[in-house]
Amino acid sequence: MINPHPFLEKLERIIDPAHLERTRELQKRAFAFQPVDHIPTAIDYPVADHEWPTFRFDEFIADPDKMLLNELRPIYLSSRIRDDRLTGIRANFGTGIIASLFGCPIRVFDHALPIALPLGETAIDHLLQKGLPSFQQGQWPQIEETLAYFRETLTAYPLLSKEIGFQLFDIQGPFDNASIIWGSEIYLALIDQPDRVCDLMRLITETTREAVKRQRVLDGRALKEHDGAWNHLGGVCVRNDSTVNLSGDAYRNWIQDFDRQLLEPWGGWIHFCGQAHQWWKDLLSLPGLRGINPYQGEFYSLADMYRSCANRGVALVQWTTPLSAECREQIHTGLSRICHVDSLDAALRAVEQVHRTGHADPLPE
């Protein structure tokens, strides 16, 4: 057991509404490709557990107090150094939430977020016949309970309840969820029975849209805004990590329209890890797309990617790798960064560097 209130009181004392308002405006302008005085940059750094606790994944999955503190930890770090991280927390139950609605069992780990285990191909026909699943199963009851707990607990803290928003749970994406439910055989199924795979993605998309609307009823936030580090990009984040295994033709033929169906109503952005050279430019034509988050920037030329995105008014979000001198000279908006340093002092120097030069790179020695 842990008492969260001493930590909440600590955060209530140091959170700065005026700074957060300036940061919201900074991010809004940057994502709209308007002039800004520096690139919005979030700085991660370590702090001791007595200052703000850390927990194993299985611990905070099982304990709402620990999950709340885990979600607030980056906000505390940001409040210490006044970087450009915005404030949002979520019911953080891993990548299998949508899949769990269809009956996928959940496996919990101590070192990583929970995952859903596949049902396999033999279950697909039954799921398609059944249609929209019940929201009284899987991880969804935990989503509802956690959101209610977050809201109730923060009510006692005027600044926290006003300044801290609610991000969506991890909705994944139509193909990512389909690959979780079906299993790795889905890649062969795209060749042998693409219509059946598309039927599953159609059902997943309908389910995801219903889940998004349900969360926004529970947390009271707008459907067209996400809160947190992703403000001003729209309401949803579609994750295409499994899709990096597909060719460009496969993405265009079978996946792209389902991404569109999630993005178009509320706007949003697309995340992907790995190498997506074969289709990432196709994302830029999606209605409602306002940003992309290629989380492993080392696989890409930032100069080329930025040029393509800027031509379409699509922001590059939380770029993770250092910028070259050429990119620092040429990129002044339409980008946000996340950087990792090894101490509080290094984090403070990085913030100073950002405000002095517009960029966090190179970080001071």
Secondary structure, DSSP 8 states (H G I E B T S, - for coil): ----HHHHHHHHHH--HHHHHHHHHHHHHHHTT---SS--EEEE----TTTS----HHHHHH-HHHHHHHHHHHHHHHHHHT-S---EE-----S-HHHHHTT--EE--SSS--EE----GGGHHHHHHH-S--SSSTTHHHHHHHHHHHHHHHTT-HHHHHH-EE-------HHHHHHHHH-TTHHHHHHH-HHHHHHHHHHHHHHHHHHHHHHHHHH---TT---GGGTTS-SEEEE-SGGGGS-HHHIIIIIHHHHHHHHHHH-EEEEE-S--TTTHHHHTTSTTEEEEEES-GGGS-HHHHHHHHHHHT-EEEEE-S---HHHHHH--SSEEEEEE-SSHHHHHHHHHHHHHHSS--S---
